[in-house]
Amino acid sequence: MSVPIVGAAPVSPTDSQPGLQVNFVGVMRGEFLKVARLFWGMLAILTVAFIVGFLLGGSSPDAKANLQTAPLLFLYNAVESNMVVFRIFSGIFLIVFASFTIGREYQYGTIRILVARGVGRVQLLLAKLAMLGVVAVALLLAFTALTALLTCAQMLVLVGNLDALSALTPAFWPNIGIDLLATFISMGATILMAVAMNALARSLAVGMALSLMWFPADNVATLIMKTLERITQSSFWSNASSYFLGPLLNRLPTILLPADARSGFESFGSGQLVSVSVAHALWVIGAYALAFAALAFISTWKRDVTE
């Protein structure tokens, strides 16, 4: 027969369990493992698409003549044009990957289990963002190295040697660094946009659809601005295009690179209708990134997971 102890404090279920210590790196690792199969499958598709794009770009009949007569320009073309291919396909990769990382958690309700185990909603979002950032950096480094390897292989096939590398100037590496920085900025903005759309929609299908529509809508909006300018004869519309995220990201390498480092293949897609300064481009992109981050964090922090 048990005798109740008078005056004893009631014991809550959580008091009998050891304190939960949430390790941020462990949460990041767990988030990656949940989407690891998707990541490796998409990485294989990205790699194949990139190699096909490289082969199509390298099959130009003028490639050998360009390599022999203007090796420095050939090397700029090779790196910058293939970074464009990477930016296009990695953008789709990151939108889909971020959508599955964020949207699927809400759609299937698994976020409730994680929160019940002691992981805060904002902490979980930070871990997901950090994991996506690590993936983006790893992709950029891996495909930069792959570009270098494929370019060297192309030179060996075309002329049988790597003598063109001797044409590299001290300015080549900083300029390529600028191109890689522009690519990384584009990847970061894409991740934040996709995370914001999925955190707001709380649905994989809706969040992914909104994310995939963002940049095409930006490009179409630029064409609309151009038409409105012709109709109204007002420069307001062309100036407004300089505040669209997609066109600025499309032309960011051209904006950042010095004129003598532009090969003509460093950018793609629709651009803004007026010239902008480096400061303007970076401020506008930074404002979008801050807005996306705020939208994602406020939506995650203020809205309960049971909503």
PASEBA-1860 file (N, C-alpha, C; in nm, 3 decimals):
! residues 307
1> MSVPIVGA> 0.085/-0.120/0.000/0.000/0.000/0.000/0.089/0.124/0.000 ~ 0.066/0.211/-0.094/0.148/0.331/-0.102/0.083/0.443/-0.022 ~ 0.168/0.520/0.043/0.120/0.631/0.125/0.164/0.761/0.061 ~ 0.072/0.848/0.026/0.110/0.975/-0.035/0.191/1.061/0.061 ~ 0.288/1.130/0.008/0.371/1.216/0.091/0.310/1.355/0.092 ~ 0.270/1.397/0.209/0.204/1.525/0.223/0.304/1.637/0.199 ~ 0.264/1.734/0.116/0.349/1.850/0.093/0.448/1.832/-0.021 ~ 0.453/1.713/-0.080/0.548/1.691/-0.190/0.499/1.761/-0.316
9> APVSPTDS> 0.589/1.819/-0.392/0.552/1.887/-0.515/0.517/1.786/-0.622 ~ 0.414/1.813/-0.700/0.378/1.719/-0.806/0.489/1.709/-0.909 ~ 0.509/1.592/-0.961/0.614/1.566/-1.059/0.552/1.564/-1.199 ~ 0.598/1.653/-1.283/0.548/1.657/-1.421/0.618/1.550/-1.502 ~ 0.557/1.507/-1.614/0.619/1.404/-1.696/0.758/1.444/-1.744 ~ 0.778/1.571/-1.770/0.908/1.613/-1.824/1.015/1.618/-1.715 ~ 0.971/1.629/-1.583/1.069/1.635/-1.475/1.141/1.502/-1.458 ~ 1.078/1.393/-1.500/1.138/1.262/-1.484/1.230/1.226/-1.599
17> QPGLQVNF> 1.241/1.315/-1.701/1.325/1.291/-1.816/1.447/1.381/-1.809 ~ 1.561/1.333/-1.853/1.678/1.421/-1.857/1.656/1.536/-1.952 ~ 1.718/1.652/-1.925/1.703/1.769/-2.011/1.750/1.739/-2.153 ~ 1.673/1.784/-2.246/1.707/1.762/-2.386/1.810/1.865/-2.430 ~ 1.925/1.818/-2.477/2.029/1.905/-2.527/2.028/1.896/-2.680 ~ 1.989/2.003/-2.742/1.980/2.005/-2.887/2.111/2.056/-2.945 ~ 2.176/1.973/-3.024/2.302/2.010/-3.087/2.274/2.064/-3.226 ~ 2.318/2.190/-3.251/2.285/2.255/-3.378/2.343/2.179/-3.496
25> VGVMRGEF> 2.468/2.137/-3.485/2.530/2.063/-3.595/2.459/1.929/-3.615 ~ 2.416/1.869/-3.504/2.342/1.744/-3.515/2.209/1.763/-3.586 ~ 2.143/1.876/-3.558/2.017/1.905/-3.627/2.042/1.925/-3.777 ~ 2.150/1.998/-3.810/2.186/2.016/-3.951/2.208/1.880/-4.020 ~ 2.284/1.795/-3.953/2.311/1.662/-4.010/2.181/1.584/-4.028 ~ 2.094/1.591/-3.928/1.966/1.520/-3.939/1.881/1.572/-4.053 ~ 1.884/1.706/-4.074/1.807/1.764/-4.184/1.860/1.717/-4.319 ~ 1.992/1.706/-4.330/2.049/1.658/-4.457/2.015/1.512/-4.480
33> LKVARLFW> 2.023/1.430/-4.375/1.995/1.288/-4.391/1.851/1.263/-4.438 ~ 1.760/1.351/-4.396/1.620/1.334/-4.437/1.601/1.354/-4.587 ~ 1.687/1.434/-4.648/1.674/1.464/-4.791/1.796/1.414/-4.869 ~ 1.876/1.327/-4.807/2.001/1.281/-4.870/1.973/1.206/-5.001 ~ 1.872/1.122/-5.001/1.843/1.047/-5.124/1.803/1.140/-5.237 ~ 1.721/1.240/-5.206/1.684/1.340/-5.306/1.807/1.416/-5.353 ~ 1.894/1.453/-5.259/2.014/1.529/-5.295/2.101/1.453/-5.394 ~ 2.130/1.329/-5.366/2.220/1.252/-5.454/2.157/1.228/-5.590
41> GMLAILTV> 2.027/1.205/-5.593/1.959/1.187/-5.721/1.963/1.315/-5.804 ~ 1.934/1.429/-5.739/1.937/1.557/-5.810/2.079/1.596/-5.849 ~ 2.177/1.560/-5.766/2.316/1.589/-5.799/2.358/1.515/-5.925 ~ 2.314/1.390/-5.938/2.346/1.313/-6.059/2.286/1.379/-6.183 ~ 2.161/1.426/-6.171/2.096/1.494/-6.284/2.168/1.625/-6.316 ~ 2.204/1.700/-6.212/2.275/1.827/-6.231/2.409/1.804/-6.300 ~ 2.480/1.700/-6.259/2.610/1.671/-6.318/2.598/1.636/-6.465 ~ 2.501/1.551/-6.498/2.479/1.513/-6.638/2.441/1.634/-6.722
49> AFIVGFLL> 2.349/1.716/-6.669/2.307/1.836/-6.743/2.424/1.931/-6.764 ~ 2.508/1.946/-6.663/2.623/2.035/-6.673/2.722/1.985/-6.779 ~ 2.750/1.855/-6.777/2.846/1.799/-6.873/2.791/1.810/-7.015 ~ 2.661/1.784/-7.032/2.600/1.799/-7.164/2.610/1.944/-7.211 ~ 2.582/2.038/-7.120/2.595/2.179/-7.155/2.738/2.215/-7.192 ~ 2.834/2.160/-7.119/2.975/2.186/-7.150/3.009/2.132/-7.289 ~ 2.966/2.011/-7.319/2.998/1.951/-7.448/2.934/2.029/-7.562 ~ 2.811/2.075/-7.541/2.746/2.154/-7.646/2.818/2.286/-7.668
57> GGSSPDAK> 2.859/2.349/-7.559/2.931/2.476/-7.571/3.071/2.459/-7.628 ~ 3.133/2.345/-7.597/3.269/2.320/-7.644/3.278/2.263/-7.784 ~ 3.163/2.236/-7.845/3.163/2.176/-7.979/3.163/2.280/-8.089 ~ 3.182/2.406/-8.052/3.186/2.513/-8.153/3.300/2.487/-8.252 ~ 3.274/2.506/-8.382/3.380/2.483/-8.482/3.496/2.582/-8.470 ~ 3.471/2.695/-8.402/3.576/2.795/-8.385/3.657/2.776/-8.258 ~ 3.625/2.672/-8.181/3.690/2.654/-8.052/3.841/2.637/-8.066 ~ 3.884/2.555/-8.159/4.028/2.530/-8.176/4.101/2.657/-8.221
65> ANLQTAPL> 4.042/2.728/-8.316/4.104/2.852/-8.365/4.112/2.955/-8.253 ~ 4.006/2.966/-8.172/4.008/3.061/-8.061/4.115/3.024/-7.958 ~ 4.128/2.895/-7.933/4.228/2.850/-7.837/4.370/2.884/-7.884 ~ 4.393/2.873/-8.014/4.527/2.896/-8.068/4.559/3.045/-8.084 ~ 4.460/3.124/-8.121/4.486/3.265/-8.150/4.462/3.358/-8.031 ~ 4.367/3.322/-7.945/4.335/3.407/-7.828/4.311/3.318/-7.707 ~ 4.418/3.256/-7.655/4.400/3.159/-7.545/4.339/3.219/-7.419 ~ 4.375/3.345/-7.386/4.320/3.406/-7.265/4.168/3.424/-7.278
73> LFLYNAVE> 4.124/3.472/-7.394/3.980/3.488/-7.417/3.911/3.352/-7.415 ~ 3.976/3.251/-7.470/3.920/3.115/-7.467/3.897/3.069/-7.324 ~ 3.993/3.095/-7.236/3.981/3.051/-7.097/3.872/3.129/-7.023 ~ 3.862/3.260/-7.050/3.752/3.337/-6.992/3.617/3.282/-7.040 ~ 3.608/3.256/-7.170/3.483/3.202/-7.225/3.447/3.069/-7.158 ~ 3.547/2.984/-7.143/3.522/2.851/-7.088/3.468/2.859/-6.946 ~ 3.534/2.939/-6.863/3.491/2.947/-6.723/3.358/3.020/-6.709 ~ 3.346/3.136/-6.772/3.226/3.217/-6.753/3.102/3.155/-6.816
81> SNMVVFRI> 3.116/3.097/-6.934/2.999/3.036/-6.998/2.952/2.913/-6.920 ~ 3.046/2.838/-6.865/3.006/2.720/-6.790/2.953/2.755/-6.652 ~ 2.996/2.868/-6.596/2.934/2.915/-6.474/2.789/2.957/-6.499 ~ 2.762/3.008/-6.619/2.624/3.042/-6.655/2.539/2.915/-6.657 ~ 2.591/2.809/-6.719/2.519/2.681/-6.722/2.495/2.632/-6.580 ~ 2.597/2.643/-6.497/2.583/2.600/-6.357/2.479/2.683/-6.284 ~ 2.479/2.815/-6.305/2.382/2.901/-6.236/2.239/2.864/-6.274 ~ 2.216/2.833/-6.400/2.081/2.799/-6.445/2.034/2.671/-6.378
89> FSGIFLIV> 2.115/2.565/-6.390/2.072/2.435/-6.338/2.079/2.428/-6.186 ~ 2.178/2.495/-6.126/2.185/2.493/-5.979/2.071/2.573/-5.918 ~ 2.022/2.676/-5.990/1.908/2.751/-5.940/1.785/2.663/-5.927 ~ 1.760/2.583/-6.031/1.647/2.489/-6.025/1.670/2.387/-5.914 ~ 1.793/2.335/-5.907/1.830/2.239/-5.803/1.798/2.294/-5.665 ~ 1.844/2.416/-5.637/1.828/2.473/-5.503/1.683/2.504/-5.469 ~ 1.606/2.546/-5.569/1.464/2.573/-5.544/1.392/2.445/-5.504 ~ 1.414/2.339/-5.580/1.349/2.211/-5.550/1.399/2.157/-5.416
97> FASFTIGR> 1.529/2.161/-5.395/1.588/2.105/-5.274/1.541/2.183/-5.150 ~ 1.540/2.316/-5.159/1.493/2.397/-5.046/1.344/2.375/-5.020 ~ 1.268/2.358/-5.126/1.124/2.335/-5.111/1.098/2.204/-5.037 ~ 1.171/2.099/-5.072/1.154/1.972/-5.002/1.202/1.984/-4.857 ~ 1.310/2.058/-4.835/1.364/2.073/-4.701/1.267/2.146/-4.608 ~ 1.200/2.248/-4.658/1.109/2.330/-4.576/0.964/2.284/-4.591 ~ 0.915/2.281/-4.713/0.773/2.258/-4.737/0.724/2.121/-4.697 ~ 0.805/2.018/-4.722/0.758/1.883/-4.691/0.742/1.863/-4.541
105> EYQYGTIR> 0.825/1.933/-4.461/0.816/1.921/-4.315/0.678/1.965/-4.266 ~ 0.627/2.074/-4.324/0.494/2.123/-4.286/0.384/2.036/-4.346 ~ 0.401/1.996/-4.471/0.295/1.924/-4.542/0.262/1.791/-4.474 ~ 0.366/1.722/-4.426/0.345/1.592/-4.363/0.337/1.600/-4.211 ~ 0.351/1.721/-4.156/0.337/1.738/-4.012/0.454/1.689/-3.929 ~ 0.565/1.653/-3.991/0.679/1.601/-3.916/0.746/1.709/-3.831 ~ 0.721/1.835/-3.862/0.779/1.942/-3.781/0.727/1.939/-3.638 ~ 0.604/1.889/-3.619/0.548/1.880/-3.484/0.629/1.783/-3.398
113> ILVARGVG> 0.676/1.676/-3.461/0.755/1.576/-3.387/0.888/1.637/-3.344 ~ 0.951/1.712/-3.434/1.080/1.774/-3.402/1.065/1.877/-3.291 ~ 0.959/1.958/-3.299/0.936/2.059/-3.196/0.908/1.993/-3.062 ~ 0.833/1.882/-3.063/0.802/1.810/-2.939/0.927/1.751/-2.875 ~ 1.029/1.725/-2.956/1.154/1.668/-2.904/1.250/1.776/-2.852 ~ 1.209/1.902/-2.858/1.290/2.006/-2.798/1.359/2.100/-2.894 ~ 1.337/2.083/-3.023/1.397/2.172/-3.121/1.303/2.291/-3.145 ~ 1.351/2.412/-3.122/1.269/2.530/-3.145/1.244/2.551/-3.294
121> RVQLLLAK> 1.132/2.614/-3.326/1.098/2.636/-3.467/1.202/2.722/-3.537 ~ 1.243/2.830/-3.472/1.343/2.919/-3.533/1.478/2.849/-3.541 ~ 1.514/2.774/-3.438/1.640/2.700/-3.440/1.640/2.598/-3.554 ~ 1.527/2.534/-3.575/1.516/2.437/-3.684/1.531/2.505/-3.819 ~ 1.468/2.622/-3.834/1.481/2.696/-3.959/1.626/2.738/-3.984 ~ 1.694/2.783/-3.877/1.835/2.821/-3.890/1.919/2.701/-3.933 ~ 1.891/2.585/-3.875/1.966/2.465/-3.910/1.944/2.427/-4.056 ~ 1.820/2.439/-4.102/1.789/2.409/-4.241/1.861/2.507/-4.334
129> LAMLGVVA> 1.858/2.636/-4.298/1.926/2.737/-4.380/2.076/2.712/-4.384 ~ 2.134/2.679/-4.268/2.277/2.651/-4.264/2.312/2.530/-4.349 ~ 2.230/2.428/-4.343/2.253/2.309/-4.425/2.245/2.342/-4.573 ~ 2.146/2.422/-4.611/2.132/2.462/-4.752/2.251/2.547/-4.795 ~ 2.301/2.633/-4.705/2.418/2.713/-4.737/2.542/2.628/-4.759 ~ 2.561/2.528/-4.675/2.674/2.436/-4.692/2.664/2.361/-4.824 ~ 2.544/2.316/-4.857/2.523/2.246/-4.984/2.557/2.338/-5.101 ~ 2.514/2.465/-5.094/2.541/2.559/-5.202/2.691/2.580/-5.220
137> VALLLAFT> 2.763/2.600/-5.111/2.908/2.620/-5.119/2.976/2.496/-5.176 ~ 2.934/2.377/-5.130/2.993/2.253/-5.179/2.969/2.236/-5.329 ~ 2.847/2.269/-5.374/2.816/2.259/-5.516/2.904/2.355/-5.597 ~ 2.917/2.478/-5.549/2.996/2.578/-5.621/3.142/2.535/-5.633 ~ 3.200/2.486/-5.525/3.339/2.441/-5.528/3.356/2.320/-5.618 ~ 3.263/2.225/-5.608/3.275/2.102/-5.687/3.263/2.129/-5.836 ~ 3.169/2.214/-5.874/3.148/2.237/-6.017/3.250/2.336/-6.073 ~ 3.310/2.419/-5.989/3.422/2.501/-6.034/3.541/2.411/-6.067
145> ALTALLTC> 3.566/2.314/-5.980/3.675/2.218/-6.006/3.644/2.134/-6.130 ~ 3.518/2.094/-6.147/3.480/2.016/-6.265/3.497/2.098/-6.392 ~ 3.465/2.227/-6.386/3.485/2.316/-6.501/3.633/2.321/-6.540 ~ 3.719/2.334/-6.439/3.863/2.338/-6.466/3.911/2.208/-6.530 ~ 3.865/2.096/-6.478/3.906/1.966/-6.532/3.857/1.947/-6.675 ~ 3.731/1.981/-6.700/3.676/1.964/-6.834/3.742/2.059/-6.933 ~ 3.776/2.180/-6.889/3.843/2.276/-6.977/3.982/2.226/-7.015 ~ 4.054/2.171/-6.917/4.186/2.115/-6.947/4.174/1.995/-7.043
153> AQMLVLVG> 4.073/1.913/-7.020/4.052/1.799/-7.110/4.018/1.847/-7.251 ~ 3.938/1.952/-7.261/3.903/2.008/-7.392/4.028/2.059/-7.464 ~ 4.117/2.126/-7.392/4.240/2.176/-7.454/4.327/2.061/-7.503 ~ 4.334/1.954/-7.425/4.413/1.839/-7.467/4.356/1.775/-7.593 ~ 4.224/1.770/-7.602/4.159/1.713/-7.721/4.182/1.802/-7.843 ~ 4.173/1.933/-7.824/4.181/2.026/-7.937/4.323/2.043/-7.989 ~ 4.419/2.063/-7.898/4.556/2.093/-7.944/4.661/2.000/-7.886 ~ 4.620/1.911/-7.795/4.714/1.813/-7.743/4.807/1.863/-7.634
161> NLDALSAL> 4.784/1.982/-7.581/4.869/2.034/-7.474/4.791/2.136/-7.391 ~ 4.858/2.181/-7.283/4.797/2.281/-7.194/4.874/2.413/-7.198 ~ 4.938/2.440/-7.311/5.019/2.560/-7.322/4.938/2.688/-7.306 ~ 4.808/2.682/-7.334/4.724/2.801/-7.323/4.721/2.855/-7.181 ~ 4.749/2.769/-7.082/4.747/2.815/-6.943/4.855/2.918/-6.916 ~ 4.959/2.918/-6.998/5.066/3.016/-6.981/5.021/3.158/-7.017 ~ 4.904/3.169/-7.085/4.852/3.301/-7.123/4.775/3.368/-7.009 ~ 4.755/3.296/-6.900/4.681/3.352/-6.787/4.756/3.471/-6.728
169> TPAFWPNI> 4.683/3.576/-6.698/4.741/3.696/-6.639/4.709/3.702/-6.490 ~ 4.781/3.785/-6.413/4.750/3.798/-6.270/4.607/3.843/-6.244 ~ 4.547/3.915/-6.338/4.410/3.963/-6.319/4.306/3.854/-6.341 ~ 4.346/3.743/-6.402/4.250/3.638/-6.436/4.184/3.582/-6.310 ~ 4.264/3.550/-6.210/4.210/3.484/-6.092/4.116/3.574/-6.012 ~ 4.150/3.703/-5.987/4.052/3.790/-5.921/3.922/3.805/-6.000 ~ 3.934/3.811/-6.133/3.813/3.826/-6.214/3.725/3.701/-6.207 ~ 3.788/3.584/-6.209/3.711/3.460/-6.194/3.652/3.454/-6.053
177> GIDLLATF> 3.725/3.506/-5.955/3.670/3.512/-5.819/3.546/3.598/-5.813 ~ 3.544/3.708/-5.887/3.426/3.794/-5.893/3.309/3.719/-5.956 ~ 3.338/3.643/-6.061/3.233/3.565/-6.127/3.176/3.460/-6.032 ~ 3.263/3.396/-5.955/3.217/3.298/-5.857/3.137/3.365/-5.745 ~ 3.180/3.486/-5.706/3.105/3.560/-5.604/2.964/3.592/-5.654 ~ 2.954/3.635/-5.779/2.822/3.663/-5.837/2.735/3.538/-5.838 ~ 2.797/3.424/-5.869/2.723/3.298/-5.868/2.675/3.263/-5.728 ~ 2.762/3.283/-5.629/2.725/3.253/-5.491/2.613/3.345/-5.442
185> ISMGATIL> 2.620/3.471/-5.477/2.513/3.565/-5.439/2.381/3.521/-5.500 ~ 2.385/3.479/-5.625/2.264/3.431/-5.692/2.209/3.307/-5.621 ~ 2.297/3.216/-5.584/2.254/3.095/-5.513/2.193/3.130/-5.377 ~ 2.256/3.223/-5.305/2.205/3.261/-5.175/2.068/3.326/-5.183 ~ 2.050/3.416/-5.282/1.920/3.481/-5.300/1.813/3.378/-5.338 ~ 1.851/3.281/-5.420/1.757/3.177/-5.461/1.713/3.093/-5.343 ~ 1.807/3.057/-5.257/1.774/2.978/-5.138/1.679/3.054/-5.048 ~ 1.709/3.180/-5.020/1.625/3.259/-4.930/1.485/3.278/-4.987
193> MAVAMNAL> 1.477/3.299/-5.119/1.346/3.314/-5.182/1.264/3.186/-5.167 ~ 1.325/3.071/-5.197/1.254/2.943/-5.188/1.213/2.912/-5.044 ~ 1.301/2.940/-4.949/1.269/2.916/-4.808/1.152/3.005/-4.765 ~ 1.154/3.132/-4.805/1.045/3.224/-4.768/0.912/3.179/-4.827 ~ 0.911/3.140/-4.954/0.787/3.097/-5.016/0.730/2.972/-4.949 ~ 0.817/2.878/-4.912/0.770/2.755/-4.849/0.731/2.775/-4.704 ~ 0.802/2.864/-4.633/0.764/2.893/-4.495/0.630/2.965/-4.490 ~ 0.604/3.048/-4.590/0.478/3.121/-4.596/0.363/3.028/-4.637
201> ARSLAVGM> 0.386/2.947/-4.740/0.280/2.860/-4.792/0.254/2.739/-4.703 ~ 0.361/2.687/-4.637/0.352/2.568/-4.554/0.293/2.450/-4.632 ~ 0.332/2.443/-4.756/0.288/2.335/-4.844/0.396/2.313/-4.948 ~ 0.436/2.189/-4.967/0.541/2.159/-5.064/0.500/2.199/-5.204 ~ 0.379/2.162/-5.244/0.334/2.190/-5.381/0.322/2.340/-5.405 ~ 0.257/2.412/-5.312/0.236/2.555/-5.330/0.368/2.630/-5.319 ~ 0.448/2.596/-5.219/0.576/2.663/-5.200/0.669/2.644/-5.318 ~ 0.676/2.523/-5.371/0.762/2.499/-5.486/0.711/2.571/-5.609
209> ALSLMWFP> 0.580/2.572/-5.628/0.522/2.641/-5.744/0.552/2.790/-5.738 ~ 0.534/2.852/-5.621/0.563/2.995/-5.607/0.711/3.023/-5.632 ~ 0.798/2.936/-5.581/0.941/2.954/-5.597/0.983/2.942/-5.743 ~ 0.930/2.842/-5.812/0.967/2.821/-5.952/0.912/2.930/-6.043 ~ 0.805/2.995/-5.999/0.744/3.101/-6.081/0.810/3.237/-6.061 ~ 0.887/3.254/-5.954/0.936/3.387/-5.920/1.021/3.447/-6.030 ~ 1.127/3.379/-6.070/1.220/3.436/-6.167/1.161/3.446/-6.308 ~ 1.085/3.347/-6.356/1.017/3.369/-6.485/0.925/3.490/-6.482
217> ADNVATLI> 0.854/3.510/-6.370/0.765/3.626/-6.359/0.845/3.756/-6.363 ~ 0.962/3.757/-6.298/1.050/3.874/-6.302/1.092/3.907/-6.446 ~ 1.130/3.803/-6.520/1.175/3.825/-6.658/1.061/3.874/-6.747 ~ 0.942/3.818/-6.728/0.826/3.863/-6.805/0.791/4.007/-6.767 ~ 0.804/4.039/-6.639/0.773/4.176/-6.594/0.864/4.278/-6.662 ~ 0.989/4.239/-6.687/1.081/4.329/-6.757/1.031/4.358/-6.898 ~ 0.981/4.257/-6.966/0.927/4.277/-7.100/0.803/4.367/-7.096 ~ 0.722/4.350/-6.991/0.603/4.435/-6.976/0.645/4.580/-6.954
225> MKTLERIT> 0.749/4.600/-6.871/0.799/4.735/-6.848/0.847/4.800/-6.978 ~ 0.911/4.721/-7.062/0.960/4.773/-7.190/0.845/4.815/-7.280 ~ 0.739/4.735/-7.281/0.621/4.767/-7.362/0.553/4.893/-7.309 ~ 0.540/4.903/-7.177/0.476/5.020/-7.118/0.557/5.147/-7.145 ~ 0.688/5.135/-7.147/0.771/5.252/-7.176/0.746/5.301/-7.319 ~ 0.733/5.208/-7.411/0.707/5.246/-7.551/0.570/5.312/-7.564 ~ 0.474/5.260/-7.490/0.337/5.314/-7.501/0.327/5.452/-7.438 ~ 0.385/5.467/-7.320/0.370/5.592/-7.244/0.481/5.693/-7.270
233> QSSFWSNA> 0.588/5.648/-7.334/0.705/5.736/-7.356/0.760/5.791/-7.224 ~ 0.751/5.709/-7.120/0.799/5.749/-6.988/0.912/5.657/-6.944 ~ 1.019/5.715/-6.891/1.133/5.636/-6.845/1.106/5.570/-6.709 ~ 0.991/5.601/-6.649/0.959/5.542/-6.518/0.963/5.390/-6.524 ~ 0.910/5.334/-6.631/0.899/5.189/-6.642/1.035/5.122/-6.656 ~ 1.123/5.180/-6.736/1.257/5.122/-6.750/1.335/5.135/-6.620 ~ 1.318/5.247/-6.549/1.385/5.263/-6.421/1.332/5.162/-6.318 ~ 1.202/5.133/-6.327/1.143/5.036/-6.234/1.203/4.897/-6.252
241> SSYFLGPL> 1.244/4.863/-6.375/1.300/4.730/-6.401/1.432/4.709/-6.326 ~ 1.496/4.817/-6.284/1.623/4.802/-6.212/1.602/4.757/-6.068 ~ 1.475/4.739/-6.028/1.446/4.691/-5.894/1.387/4.550/-5.894 ~ 1.396/4.480/-6.007/1.351/4.342/-6.015/1.469/4.250/-5.984 ~ 1.446/4.152/-5.900/1.554/4.066/-5.855/1.610/3.980/-5.968 ~ 1.524/3.913/-6.043/1.570/3.821/-6.147/1.663/3.884/-6.249 ~ 1.623/3.995/-6.313/1.711/4.059/-6.410/1.844/4.104/-6.351 ~ 1.844/4.150/-6.227/1.970/4.191/-6.165/2.062/4.071/-6.144
249> LNRLPTIL> 2.006/3.959/-6.099/2.089/3.839/-6.082/2.138/3.788/-6.217 ~ 2.054/3.798/-6.319/2.096/3.756/-6.453/2.220/3.832/-6.500 ~ 2.223/3.962/-6.471/2.330/4.048/-6.521/2.437/4.079/-6.416 ~ 2.429/4.017/-6.301/2.522/4.051/-6.193/2.669/4.031/-6.231 ~ 2.709/3.921/-6.297/2.851/3.910/-6.336/2.896/4.023/-6.426 ~ 2.812/4.063/-6.522/2.847/4.174/-6.611/2.861/4.304/-6.533 ~ 2.774/4.324/-6.433/2.779/4.446/-6.352/2.907/4.450/-6.268 ~ 2.945/4.335/-6.213/3.058/4.330/-6.121/3.194/4.325/-6.191
257> LPADARSG> 3.201/4.256/-6.305/3.328/4.235/-6.372/3.377/4.361/-6.443 ~ 3.507/4.386/-6.445/3.560/4.496/-6.527/3.540/4.466/-6.675 ~ 3.538/4.570/-6.756/3.505/4.555/-6.898/3.599/4.460/-6.970 ~ 3.729/4.461/-6.935/3.824/4.377/-7.007/3.815/4.230/-6.968 ~ 3.735/4.197/-6.866/3.718/4.058/-6.824/3.585/3.999/-6.869 ~ 3.507/4.076/-6.941/3.377/4.028/-6.988/3.393/3.958/-7.122 ~ 3.354/3.832/-7.125/3.366/3.755/-7.249/3.242/3.766/-7.335 ~ 3.133/3.817/-7.279/3.007/3.819/-7.351/2.920/3.699/-7.319
265> FESFGSGQ> 2.977/3.602/-7.245/2.903/3.480/-7.209/2.885/3.468/-7.059 ~ 2.914/3.576/-6.985/2.910/3.567/-6.839/2.769/3.585/-6.783 ~ 2.675/3.634/-6.863/2.539/3.659/-6.817/2.438/3.592/-6.909 ~ 2.315/3.584/-6.864/2.210/3.519/-6.943/2.076/3.580/-6.907 ~ 1.976/3.553/-6.991/1.839/3.594/-6.961/1.815/3.742/-6.974 ~ 1.694/3.782/-6.939/1.655/3.924/-6.946/1.726/4.003/-6.838 ~ 1.770/4.123/-6.876/1.833/4.212/-6.779/1.749/4.335/-6.756 ~ 1.791/4.417/-6.661/1.721/4.542/-6.637/1.735/4.631/-6.760
273> LVSVSVAH> 1.641/4.722/-6.780/1.636/4.805/-6.901/1.726/4.925/-6.895 ~ 1.784/4.954/-6.780/1.877/5.067/-6.766/2.004/5.018/-6.698 ~ 2.112/5.088/-6.723/2.238/5.054/-6.659/2.230/5.090/-6.510 ~ 2.291/5.006/-6.429/2.292/5.031/-6.284/2.435/5.017/-6.233 ~ 2.462/5.079/-6.122/2.593/5.070/-6.060/2.604/4.942/-5.979 ~ 2.727/4.909/-5.944/2.750/4.793/-5.858/2.678/4.810/-5.725 ~ 2.687/4.931/-5.668/2.624/4.957/-5.539/2.472/4.938/-5.547 ~ 2.411/4.989/-5.655/2.266/4.974/-5.671/2.227/4.827/-5.677
281> ALWVIGAY> 2.298/4.750/-5.759/2.266/4.608/-5.775/2.277/4.534/-5.642 ~ 2.385/4.557/-5.569/2.406/4.485/-5.443/2.306/4.529/-5.336 ~ 2.272/4.658/-5.332/2.174/4.706/-5.235/2.036/4.645/-5.261 ~ 1.997/4.640/-5.387/1.864/4.586/-5.420/1.860/4.436/-5.390 ~ 1.963/4.364/-5.431/1.966/4.220/-5.403/1.969/4.196/-5.252 ~ 2.047/4.277/-5.180/2.051/4.264/-5.034/1.917/4.292/-4.969 ~ 1.844/4.390/-5.023/1.711/4.422/-4.968/1.615/4.305/-4.989 ~ 1.619/4.244/-5.109/1.536/4.126/-5.134/1.573/4.013/-5.038
289> ALAFAALA> 1.703/3.989/-5.021/1.748/3.882/-4.933/1.700/3.905/-4.790 ~ 1.712/4.029/-4.743/1.666/4.063/-4.608/1.515/4.045/-4.595 ~ 1.441/4.084/-4.698/1.294/4.069/-4.695/1.256/3.921/-4.693 ~ 1.323/3.840/-4.774/1.294/3.696/-4.776/1.324/3.633/-4.640 ~ 1.441/3.670/-4.583/1.478/3.615/-4.452/1.378/3.657/-4.345 ~ 1.337/3.783/-4.346/1.239/3.831/-4.248/1.106/3.758/-4.263 ~ 1.063/3.741/-4.386/0.936/3.671/-4.411/0.942/3.528/-4.359 ~ 1.055/3.459/-4.384/1.069/3.320/-4.339/1.071/3.311/-4.187
297> FISTWKRD> 1.149/3.400/-4.123/1.163/3.392/-3.978/1.036/3.436/-3.905 ~ 0.972/3.542/-3.952/0.849/3.588/-3.887/0.739/3.484/-3.901 ~ 0.728/3.427/-4.021/0.626/3.324/-4.043/0.651/3.201/-3.956 ~ 0.776/3.165/-3.939/0.810/3.049/-3.856/0.793/3.078/-3.708 ~ 0.830/3.199/-3.666/0.828/3.236/-3.526/0.687/3.262/-3.474 ~ 0.607/3.333/-3.553/0.475/3.377/-3.506/0.365/3.275/-3.526 ~ 0.377/3.194/-3.629/0.271/3.098/-3.658/0.302/2.964/-3.592 ~ 0.204/2.910/-3.520/0.225/2.783/-3.454/0.223/2.670/-3.555
305> VTE> 0.288/2.561/-3.523/0.296/2.448/-3.617/0.163/2.375/-3.629 ~ 0.069/2.403/-3.539/-0.062/2.339/-3.549/-0.155/2.413/-3.643 ~ -0.113/2.530/-3.693/-0.200/2.608/-3.781/-0.214/2.540/-3.915
END
